[in-house]
Amino acid sequence: MASVLGMLEERETAARVRVEGLREKVARLAEVLEVAETDLDRRVIAREELVEALAASAAETTAVTEAEEEAAPSLAPVPGSTVPTWREVLPVTVLTPDYQRIVDVLEEQRSTGHGPLRAKEIAVKLGLDAAPAKVEGVRSKARRLAERGWLVQKASGAFSAGRRSVAVPGAGSSA
């Protein structure tokens, strides 16, 4: 009996060593995955910032020509346009559909008495995949809306519906 018990103890020890080794391997892979996700998030943000900067640059170069041609400003959203700073006279409809949907989700959240949402929760409520790239896109848009006074961003990184006045540097900038 002692030899069978000894064999079982050896097998148990071998299994325990294997489990520990696999746990260490999983921990290393989790660290590698986290670094890769961070890298992906940085690249998504960089691309979005570049697109926004190029759009702002293009808007500045055509602003003089458009200012002469415009008699009254249009309140219709233009695809790819920048988010205007919130003012009492601006309806939500001046935002592009993607931005309107984010504001709508957060206003619905507020009207039902629920608290602020994080970017991942907003993405899920919008019917998007919770993949880091999609979540980062939603976070970028929500942050832009908050910077321009359309939403409120909490210190925790969560967003809620609400409007607030924002000081506009240069008072005529649309960036």
HELIX and SHEET records of a PDB file:
HELIX    1   1 ALA A    2  GLU A   69  1                                  68    
HELIX    2   2 VAL A   92  VAL A   94  5                                   3    
HELIX    3   3 PRO A   97  SER A  111  1                                  15    
HELIX    4   4 ALA A  119  LYS A  125  1                                   7    
HELIX    5   5 PRO A  132  GLU A  147  1                                  16    
SHEET    1   A 2 LEU A 151  GLN A 153  0                                        
SHEET    2   A 2 PHE A 159  ALA A 161 -1                                        
END                                                                             
